[in-house]
Amino acid sequence: MEEIKQDDIEIGKSVKYDETDIQVLEGLEPVRKRPGMYIGSTDEHGLHHLVTEVVDNSIDEALAGYCTKIEVIINFDGSCSVIDNGRGIPTGIIPKEGKSAVEVVLTKLHAGGKFGGEGYKISGGLHGVGVSCVNALSKYMRADVYQNNQHYKIEFSRGVAITPLEIVGATDRRGTTITFLPDDEIFETCNFNFDTMKNRFREIAFLNKGLVISLEDKREGQERKEVFEFKGGIVEFVDYLNKNRETLLSAPVYFNKFNRSNGGDVENEVEVCFQFNEGYSEIINAYANNINTEEGGTHLDGFKSGLTKVINDYALKNKIIKDNEKLSGEDCREGITAVISVKLKNPQFEGQTKTKLGNSEMRNIVYKAMVDEFGDYLEQHPNEARNLIMKSITAQRARDAARNARELTRRKSVLENTTLPGKLADCSEKDRRFCEIYIVEGDSAGGTAKTGRDRRFQAILPLRGKILNVEKARLNKILENNEIKSMITAFGCGIGSEFNEDKLRYDKIICMTDADVDGAHIRILLLTFFFRYMRPLIEHGHVYAAKPPLYKVTKNKEEYYFYSDQELEDWYQANGRKGCTQQRYKGLGEMDADQLWETTMDPERRILIQLTMEDAIEAEKYFNDLMGEDSDLRRKFIEENATLVTDLDI
């Protein structure tokens, strides 16, 4: 190795590095110094993670059998309170610390009852940092504990106790109330979103049969309250996901199995419910200790392999398929809606976002439960079993046809011979990080967009009319649709199981449709296709909706554009109507190239709505309601919300 000489070191750079450079962060200082390491981010997601951490403690009390009700309140001052009727955080003094247990729990990282003690056999909580992080990142926190017929109180500011634990008075209540005000020095926003919280708490209530969770907003002008209680648990969850779908089985398949140690303690629990419908989508939500394992894991593997084995065994035994035939897992799962919830003592999470269950024993436990329970179900319901297997056989034939269509698409695609769709006006930039493609409604608007664009980085793909509703078609039919084939070829990343984001040719995919009911419908058709067959495009922030103006007002030869009725009315109130000429745009084609560029395509002035996956469960329900069999429901929604659709968070 070449020796580094003193003269080689750049002049002006210090080479000193000794004990004086070592910084020791005490208490909760590491959390305030690097909040992203503990809660993921300091944006709206991180803000709501604070609520989740506090609620998780109450959920753990429910899992242990001591809590039946949780209340979450967004207070009028912007703080949040979480109230439960569990056992209450212990209040006794910990001799080694010389402080009360509640103060230690709220001021020490990795302090709690889930690290080998007998307080909790099963607990949620993904990162093990818990409520102490919430304390560190809060301008103010107060803990009220009700136990031993006493009401205790302690207060904190930015993770430091400002009052000792004190007895407020006698009480017959029990439980814990945590109230915290997020620190605006840490977070980009401290404004809690009721709907974001509502969706998560509904999910928790489904997973914990009989648990009552209420959410109340007391902020002025935003007052509302919702209460979630599902005595049917995940059976009601599956029914909720399948709402407005035509089901295949007379009732959902449900079972709940416990595995116990030699001493009789519950080591783990497997709860599964599933139903098949006449559609083609596969909806499986898997959880471990109430944590949504979005990346799957061993419990999901066991479920899938067990389901495939049972269906194939039954089909072979009853000579519905031949000895040399076999249905694939994908064929067997067509149209399934399932919820898998496992609870175990020491969950091991892995994967990119730490939401993939890694405990190997759960694969066999869930597999065996599926083989036993679903096998019995098919034997007891022969007519339903035959219908289900015939659906799987039809899916297999459609999959073979889709494979042939994919091969044809691939041979004609950019990946093979760089032949792009003839109507695509591509951009000259080759680095996809700087490229964007507009999916434009109609040839007329497409022609205007081609003229008005910046051809260096903006590509234009016009679509003729409404694309196929993919919610009501199998993949082989989808791949026969010319407009969809054009998009697949232009994007370059493939679809479904063959989707490869690395081959995506554009960083932004922008849906640009008319600002009316028909435009909203086309936009929803496009989003349905992306959601079902290119979901990572949405998950990773590549999909946008353009927001064209509704009105142009000319006054004194100056032109003004407005994107909503309210915006227009506010301008009139401030400037008056005298001498104004108003135009209502019925479509993109009514604008010339310069106007379209100025209002809708210029990165400096345009309005783009980024589509995100805030809640996949609600997204499934939206797309089913909007694009399912009930056309009256779809029309009613679009007519009522046409002007709001671009603001929809998926």
C-alpha positions in Angstrom: 0.0 0.0 0.0 1.4 3.4 -0.9 2.6 5.4 2.1 0.6 8.7 2.7 3.0 11.6 3.2 2.3 14.7 5.3 2.6 16.8 2.1 -0.2 14.8 0.5 -2.8 16.1 3.0 -4.7 19.1 1.6 -3.6 22.3 3.2 -6.2 23.9 5.4 -7.9 20.6 6.4 -7.5 19.6 10.1 -6.2 16.1 10.7 -6.7 16.3 14.5 -9.1 13.7 15.8 -9.0 12.8 19.5 -11.1 12.3 22.6 -12.3 15.9 22.5 -14.2 15.1 19.3 -16.3 12.5 20.9 -19.8 13.7 21.8 -22.0 11.8 24.3 -25.7 12.4 23.9 -27.5 12.0 27.2 -31.1 10.7 27.8 -33.3 11.5 24.9 -30.9 13.9 23.2 -30.2 11.3 20.4 -33.9 11.3 19.4 -34.0 15.1 19.1 -30.6 15.2 17.3 -31.6 12.5 14.7 -35.5 12.1 14.8 -35.6 10.4 11.4 -33.7 7.4 12.8 -36.5 6.8 15.3 -39.7 7.8 13.6 -38.8 7.6 10.0 -39.3 11.3 9.1 -40.3 14.7 10.4 -43.1 15.3 7.9 -46.7 14.4 8.2 -45.9 10.6 8.3 -43.5 11.1 11.3 -46.1 13.3 13.1 -48.7 10.5 12.9 -46.1 7.9 13.9 -46.1 9.7 17.3 -49.8 8.8 17.8 -49.2 5.2 16.7 -46.4 4.8 19.2 -48.7 5.9 22.1 -51.7 3.9 20.9 -49.5 0.8 20.5 -49.0 0.8 24.3 -52.7 0.7 24.8 -53.1 -2.0 22.2 -50.5 -4.1 24.1 -52.7 -3.7 27.2 -55.6 -5.0 25.1 -53.6 -8.0 23.8 -52.7 -8.8 27.4 -56.4 -8.8 28.3 -56.6 -5.7 30.4 -57.9 -2.9 28.1 -61.3 -2.8 26.3 -61.5 0.8 25.3 -59.1 3.4 23.8 -60.0 7.0 23.1 -57.9 9.3 20.9 -58.7 13.0 21.0 -57.3 15.8 18.9 -57.6 18.7 21.3 -58.6 22.2 20.5 -55.0 23.4 21.0 -53.6 20.9 18.5 -52.3 18.5 21.1 -53.4 14.8 21.1 -54.6 12.7 24.0 -54.7 8.9 24.1 -56.8 7.4 26.9 -57.1 3.7 27.8 -58.7 1.7 30.6 -55.7 -0.7 31.0 -53.6 -1.3 34.1 -51.8 2.0 34.0 -48.0 2.5 33.7 -46.4 1.4 37.0 -45.9 4.3 39.4 -43.6 2.7 42.0 -40.0 3.8 42.5 -37.3 1.8 40.6 -34.4 1.6 43.2 -31.6 1.5 40.6 -32.9 4.7 38.9 -34.2 6.4 42.0 -37.2 7.5 40.0 -40.8 6.4 39.4 -41.3 3.7 36.8 -43.6 6.0 34.8 -40.8 8.7 34.6 -38.3 6.1 33.6 -40.6 4.7 30.9 -41.1 8.2 29.5 -37.5 9.4 29.6 -35.3 6.3 28.9 -35.0 4.6 25.5 -35.7 0.9 25.6 -37.3 1.0 29.0 -40.6 -0.8 29.4 -42.3 -4.0 30.2 -41.6 -5.8 26.9 -38.0 -6.7 27.2 -38.2 -10.1 28.9 -40.4 -9.4 31.9 -43.8 -10.9 32.6 -45.8 -7.8 31.9 -46.5 -8.7 28.2 -46.4 -12.1 26.5 -47.3 -10.5 23.1 -46.8 -6.9 22.1 -46.8 -4.8 19.0 -44.4 -1.9 18.4 -42.1 -2.2 15.5 -39.0 -0.4 16.6 -38.9 -0.8 20.4 -38.4 3.0 21.0 -42.0 3.7 22.0 -43.5 6.5 24.0 -40.1 7.9 25.2 -39.5 9.1 21.6 -42.9 10.8 21.6 -41.9 12.6 24.8 -38.5 13.7 23.3 -40.2 15.2 20.3 -43.0 16.9 22.1 -43.0 20.5 23.3 -45.2 19.4 26.2 -46.3 16.0 27.5 -48.5 15.0 30.5 -49.1 11.5 31.8 -52.1 10.8 34.0 -52.1 7.3 35.6 -55.0 5.8 37.4 -54.2 2.8 39.6 -54.3 1.7 43.2 -57.3 4.0 43.7 -55.0 7.0 43.1 -54.7 9.6 40.3 -51.0 10.3 39.5 -49.7 13.1 37.3 -46.3 14.0 35.8 -45.4 16.6 33.1 -42.5 17.0 30.7 -41.1 19.4 28.2 -39.0 18.1 25.2 -38.3 14.9 27.1 -37.3 16.4 30.5 -39.5 16.1 33.6 -40.7 19.6 34.7 -42.7 18.3 37.6 -42.2 15.1 39.7 -44.8 12.4 39.8 -47.5 13.6 42.2 -50.8 12.3 43.5 -53.7 14.4 42.4 -56.3 12.7 44.4 -58.4 9.5 44.9 -60.1 7.8 42.0 -61.9 4.6 41.0 -60.7 4.8 37.4 -57.8 2.7 36.0 -55.6 3.2 33.0 -53.3 5.8 31.4 -53.9 9.1 29.6 -51.0 10.5 27.6 -51.4 14.1 26.2 -48.7 15.5 24.0 -48.1 18.6 21.9 -45.6 17.9 19.0 -42.6 20.2 18.9 -42.8 22.6 16.0 -39.0 23.0 16.1 -38.8 19.3 15.0 -41.8 18.7 12.6 -42.6 20.3 9.3 -46.2 20.3 10.2 -48.0 19.8 13.6 -51.5 19.5 12.1 -53.0 16.1 12.8 -55.0 14.6 9.9 -58.3 13.1 11.2 -58.7 10.8 8.1 -55.2 9.4 8.3 -55.8 8.5 12.0 -59.3 7.2 11.3 -58.1 4.7 8.7 -55.4 3.2 11.0 -57.7 2.9 14.0 -60.4 1.2 11.9 -57.8 -1.3 10.9 -56.7 -1.9 14.5 -60.4 -2.3 15.6 -60.9 -5.0 12.9 -57.8 -6.9 14.1 -58.8 -6.8 17.8 -62.3 -8.3 18.1 -64.5 -6.4 20.5 -62.0 -3.6 21.3 -63.6 -0.1 21.2 -61.6 2.7 19.6 -62.9 6.2 19.4 -61.4 9.2 17.6 -62.6 12.7 18.3 -61.5 16.0 16.8 -62.2 19.0 19.1 -60.5 21.7 16.9 -62.7 24.6 16.1 -64.5 24.1 12.8 -63.3 20.5 12.5 -65.4 18.9 15.2 -66.3 15.3 14.5 -66.2 11.8 16.1 -66.1 8.2 15.0 -66.2 5.0 17.0 -64.9 1.7 15.8 -66.0 -1.6 17.3 -66.2 -4.9 15.3 -67.5 -7.8 17.3 -66.9 -10.0 14.3 -63.2 -9.0 14.0 -61.5 -9.9 10.8 -64.7 -11.6 9.4 -66.2 -8.1 9.3 -62.9 -6.8 7.9 -63.2 -9.2 4.9 -66.8 -8.2 4.4 -65.8 -4.6 4.5 -63.1 -5.1 1.8 -65.6 -7.1 -0.3 -68.4 -4.6 -0.1 -70.2 -4.3 -3.4 -68.4 -7.4 -4.8 -70.3 -10.5 -5.9 -68.9 -13.3 -3.7 -68.3 -16.9 -4.7 -68.7 -18.6 -1.3 -71.8 -18.6 0.8 -69.8 -17.2 3.7 -66.2 -16.3 4.4 -63.9 -19.1 5.6 -62.7 -18.3 9.1 -60.6 -20.1 11.7 -58.6 -19.1 14.8 -55.9 -21.5 16.1 -53.8 -21.3 19.3 -50.4 -23.0 19.8 -49.4 -23.6 23.4 -46.2 -24.4 25.2 -45.8 -27.5 27.4 -46.7 -25.3 30.3 -50.0 -24.3 28.7 -49.1 -20.7 27.8 -50.1 -19.4 24.4 -47.0 -19.3 22.2 -48.7 -17.9 19.1 -52.1 -17.4 17.5 -53.2 -17.7 13.9 -56.4 -16.0 12.8 -57.4 -16.3 9.1 -60.4 -15.2 7.2 -60.9 -15.2 3.4 -63.6 -15.0 0.8 -63.6 -15.3 -3.0 -65.4 -13.0 -5.4 -66.2 -12.9 -9.1 -63.5 -10.4 -9.8 -59.9 -10.9 -10.8 -57.9 -9.0 -8.2 -56.0 -10.6 -5.3 -56.3 -8.7 -2.0 -54.4 -10.2 0.9 -53.6 -8.2 4.1 -51.2 -9.8 6.5 -50.5 -8.7 10.0 -48.1 -9.8 12.8 -49.0 -8.4 16.3 -51.2 -5.8 14.7 -48.4 -4.6 12.4 -49.2 -4.5 8.7 -46.5 -6.6 7.2 -46.7 -4.9 3.8 -43.7 -6.9 2.5 -45.3 -10.2 3.5 -43.2 -12.8 5.3 -43.4 -16.4 6.5 -47.1 -16.2 7.6 -48.1 -15.1 4.2 -46.0 -17.8 2.5 -47.7 -20.5 4.7 -51.1 -19.2 3.8 -50.4 -19.1 0.0 -48.8 -22.6 -0.1 -51.5 -24.1 2.0 -54.3 -22.6 -0.1 -52.6 -23.9 -3.3 -52.1 -27.4 -1.9 -55.7 -27.8 -0.7 -57.2 -26.7 -4.0 -55.0 -28.9 -6.1 -55.4 -31.9 -3.8 -59.2 -31.6 -3.9 -59.2 -31.1 -7.7 -57.0 -34.2 -8.3 -59.0 -36.3 -5.8 -62.3 -35.4 -7.4 -60.8 -35.7 -11.0 -61.6 -32.1 -11.9 -58.1 -31.8 -13.2 -55.8 -34.6 -14.7 -53.0 -36.2 -12.8 -50.4 -34.4 -14.8 -52.1 -31.0 -14.4 -51.5 -28.5 -11.6 -53.0 -25.1 -10.8 -50.5 -22.4 -9.9 -50.8 -20.3 -6.8 -51.7 -17.3 -8.9 -54.6 -19.1 -10.5 -55.9 -20.4 -7.1 -55.8 -16.9 -5.6 -57.7 -15.1 -8.4 -60.5 -13.0 -6.8 -59.5 -13.8 -3.2 -59.9 -11.3 -0.4 -58.0 -12.4 2.8 -56.9 -11.2 6.2 -54.2 -13.1 8.0 -53.4 -12.0 11.6 -50.8 -13.8 13.6 -49.7 -13.0 17.2 -46.4 -14.3 18.5 -44.0 -13.7 21.4 -40.8 -12.6 19.7 -41.6 -11.3 16.2 -38.6 -10.9 13.9 -39.0 -8.3 11.2 -36.9 -7.8 8.1 -37.1 -6.3 4.7 -36.4 -2.8 3.4 -39.0 -1.2 5.7 -38.8 -3.7 8.5 -42.4 -4.9 7.7 -41.7 -8.5 6.6 -42.1 -11.3 9.2 -39.1 -13.5 9.4 -40.0 -16.1 12.0 -39.5 -19.4 10.2 -41.8 -21.4 12.5 -44.9 -19.3 11.4 -44.6 -20.7 7.8 -45.4 -24.3 8.9 -47.9 -23.2 11.6 -50.0 -21.2 9.1 -49.6 -23.8 6.4 -50.8 -26.7 8.6 -53.8 -24.6 9.8 -54.7 -23.8 6.2 -54.5 -27.4 5.1 -56.6 -28.7 8.0 -59.2 -26.0 8.1 -59.7 -25.2 4.4 -59.4 -28.9 3.4 -62.3 -29.6 5.8 -64.3 -26.7 4.3 -64.0 -27.9 0.7 -65.0 -31.5 1.7 -68.1 -30.1 3.4 -69.0 -27.7 0.6 -68.6 -29.7 -2.7 -70.6 -27.3 -4.9 -68.7 -24.3 -3.8 -65.4 -26.3 -4.1 -66.2 -27.1 -7.7 -67.1 -23.5 -8.6 -63.9 -22.3 -7.0 -61.8 -24.8 -8.9 -63.5 -24.0 -12.2 -62.7 -20.3 -11.6 -59.1 -21.3 -11.1 -59.0 -23.3 -14.3 -60.5 -20.4 -16.2 -57.8 -18.1 -14.6 -55.1 -20.6 -15.8 -56.3 -20.4 -19.4 -56.5 -16.6 -19.3 -53.0 -16.5 -17.8 -51.7 -18.6 -20.7 -53.4 -16.2 -23.1 -51.9 -13.3 -21.2 -48.4 -14.8 -21.5 -48.8 -15.0 -25.2 -50.0 -11.4 -25.3 -47.1 -10.2 -23.2 -44.7 -11.9 -25.5 -46.2 -10.1 -28.4 -46.1 -6.8 -26.5 -42.5 -7.4 -25.5 -41.4 -8.2 -29.1 -42.9 -4.9 -30.2 -41.7 -2.9 -27.2 -38.9 -0.5 -26.6 -37.0 -3.2 -24.7 -36.5 -5.2 -27.9 -36.3 -2.9 -30.9 -36.8 0.6 -29.6 -40.1 0.9 -31.6 -42.2 3.3 -29.5 -46.0 3.9 -30.1 -46.5 6.0 -33.3 -48.6 8.6 -31.5 -46.0 9.1 -28.8 -44.1 12.4 -29.1 -41.0 11.5 -27.0 -38.6 13.9 -25.3 -35.0 14.3 -26.3 -33.6 13.9 -22.7 -32.4 10.3 -22.0 -31.9 10.5 -18.3 -35.2 9.4 -16.9 -34.7 11.5 -13.7 -35.5 14.6 -15.7 -38.2 13.2 -18.0 -41.9 13.3 -17.7 -44.8 12.0 -19.9 -48.2 13.5 -20.2 -51.1 11.1 -20.7 -53.5 13.3 -22.6 -57.2 12.9 -23.2 -58.0 13.0 -26.9 -56.1 13.7 -30.1 -57.1 17.4 -30.2 -55.7 18.1 -26.8 -52.7 15.8 -27.6 -51.9 17.9 -30.6 -52.0 21.1 -28.6 -49.9 19.6 -25.9 -47.3 18.5 -28.4 -47.0 22.0 -29.8 -46.9 23.7 -26.4 -44.6 21.3 -24.5 -40.9 21.7 -23.8 -39.7 18.8 -26.1 -36.4 18.5 -24.2 -38.0 16.7 -21.2 -41.7 16.4 -21.8 -43.2 13.5 -23.8 -46.9 13.4 -24.9 -49.0 10.3 -25.3 -52.6 11.0 -26.5 -55.3 8.5 -25.7 -58.4 8.0 -27.8 -61.4 8.0 -25.5 -61.8 6.0 -22.3 -59.4 3.1 -21.7 -60.6 -0.4 -20.7 -61.9 -0.7 -17.1 -59.2 -3.2 -15.8 -61.3 -3.9 -12.7 -63.7 -5.9 -14.8 -61.2 -7.7 -17.1 -58.5 -10.4 -17.0 -55.0 -9.6 -18.0 -55.3 -11.2 -21.4 -58.1 -8.9 -22.4 -56.2 -5.9 -20.9 -53.2 -6.6 -23.0 -55.4 -6.6 -26.2 -56.4 -2.9 -25.5 -54.5 -0.6 -27.8 -54.4 2.4 -25.4 -53.0 0.2 -22.6 -50.5 -1.4 -24.9 -49.3 2.0 -25.9 -48.8 3.0 -22.2 -47.0 -0.2 -21.4 -44.6 0.2 -24.3 -44.0 3.9 -23.7 -43.3 3.4 -19.9 -40.9 0.5 -20.7 -41.2 -1.1 -17.2 -43.6 -3.9 -17.9 -46.7 -4.8 -15.8 -47.9 -7.1 -13.0 -45.4 -9.7 -11.9 -42.9 -8.6 -14.6 -42.9 -5.0 -13.5 -39.3 -3.6 -13.3 -39.0 0.0 -12.0 -35.4 0.2 -13.1 -36.6 0.2 -16.7 -39.1 3.0 -16.3 -38.4 5.7 -18.9 -39.9 8.7 -17.1 -39.8 10.0 -13.6 -43.2 11.6 -13.7 -46.3 10.1 -15.3 -48.9 12.9 -15.5 -52.6 12.3 -16.2 -53.9 15.4 -18.0 -57.7 15.2 -18.6 -60.5 17.7 -19.0 -61.8 19.4 -15.8 -65.3 17.8 -16.0 -67.1 14.5 -15.2 -65.8 12.7 -18.3 -62.3 13.8 -17.6 -62.6 12.6 -14.0 -63.8 9.2 -15.2 -60.8 8.8 -17.6 -58.4 9.8 -14.8 -59.9 7.2 -12.5 -59.7 4.5 -15.3 -56.0 5.4 -15.6 -55.4 5.3 -11.9 -57.2 1.9 -11.6 -54.8 0.5 -14.2 -51.8 1.9 -12.4 -53.1 0.7 -9.0 -53.8 -2.9 -10.2 -50.8 -3.5 -12.5 -48.1 -0.9 -11.8 -48.7 -0.2 -8.1 -45.0 0.7 -7.4 -45.5 3.7 -9.7 -47.9 5.1 -7.1 -46.1 3.8 -4.1 -42.9 5.5 -5.2 -44.4 8.8 -6.2 -44.2 8.7 -10.0 -47.9 9.3 -10.7 -49.4 12.8 -10.9 -52.7 14.5 -12.0 -52.5 17.8 -13.8 -54.9 20.4 -12.7 -56.0 22.5 -15.7 -57.9 25.8 -15.1 -61.7 26.0 -15.1 -61.9 29.7 -16.0 -60.1 32.5 -17.8 -60.9 36.1 -17.0 -59.7 39.0 -19.2 -59.6 42.5 -17.7 -57.7 45.5 -19.2 -56.0 43.1 -21.6 -54.6 41.0 -18.7 -55.5 37.3 -18.5 -56.2 35.6 -15.2 -56.7 31.8 -14.7 -58.8 30.2 -11.9 -58.9 26.5 -10.9 -62.0 26.5 -8.8 -65.3 28.3 -8.5 -64.3 29.6 -5.0 -61.0 31.0 -6.4 -62.9 32.8 -9.1 -65.5 34.3 -6.7 -62.8 35.4 -4.3 -61.0 37.3 -7.2 -64.2 39.0 -8.2 -64.9 40.1 -4.7 -61.5 41.7 -4.5 -61.4 43.2 -8.1 -65.1 43.6 -9.2 -66.8 42.2 -12.3 -66.9 45.4 -14.3 -65.0 45.3 -17.5 -64.3 41.6 -17.2 -64.7 38.9 -19.9 -65.1 35.3 -18.6 -64.5 32.0 -20.4 -65.4 28.6 -18.9 -63.1 25.9 -20.3 -65.0 22.8 -21.2 -61.9 20.9 -22.2 -58.2 21.1 -22.8 -58.7 21.4 -26.5 -60.2 24.9 -26.0 -56.8 26.3 -25.0 -54.2 27.1 -27.5 -50.6 25.8 -27.1 -49.4 28.9 -25.2 -52.3 28.8 -22.8 -51.9 25.1 -22.1 -48.2 25.6 -21.4 -48.7 28.6 -19.2 -51.5 27.1 -17.1 -50.9 23.3 -17.0 -47.5 22.3 -18.3 -44.9 25.0 -17.2 -43.1 23.5 -14.2 -42.8 27.1 -12.8 -46.5 27.7 -12.8 -48.5 24.5 -13.1 -50.4 22.7 -10.4 -49.6 18.9 -10.1 -51.3 16.6 -7.6 -49.0 13.7 -6.6 -50.9 10.5 -6.0 -49.8 8.6 -2.9 -50.6 5.4 -1.1 -51.6 6.8 2.2 -54.0 3.9 2.9 -54.0 0.8 0.7 -57.1 -0.6 2.3 -59.2 2.5 1.6 -57.7 2.6 -1.9 -58.9 -1.0 -2.6 -62.4 0.1 -1.4 -62.4 3.3 -3.6 -61.4 1.4 -6.7 -63.9 -1.4 -6.1 -66.7 1.1 -5.5 -65.7 3.3 -8.5 -64.9 0.6 -11.0 -66.8 -2.4 -9.9 -70.1 -3.8 -11.1 -72.4 -1.1 -9.6 -72.5 1.6 -12.3 -75.0 3.7 -10.4 -72.6 3.9 -7.4 -69.7 5.0 -9.8 -71.8 7.6 -11.5 -73.0 9.1 -8.2 -69.5 9.3 -6.8 -68.0 10.9 -9.9 -70.9 13.5 -10.3 -70.6 14.5 -6.6 -66.8 14.6 -6.6 -65.7 15.5 -10.1 -64.0 18.7 -9.0 -62.3 16.9 -6.1 -60.9 13.8 -7.7 -57.4 15.2 -8.3 -57.2 15.9 -4.6 -57.8 12.2 -3.8 -55.0 10.6 -1.8 -55.0 6.9 -2.8 
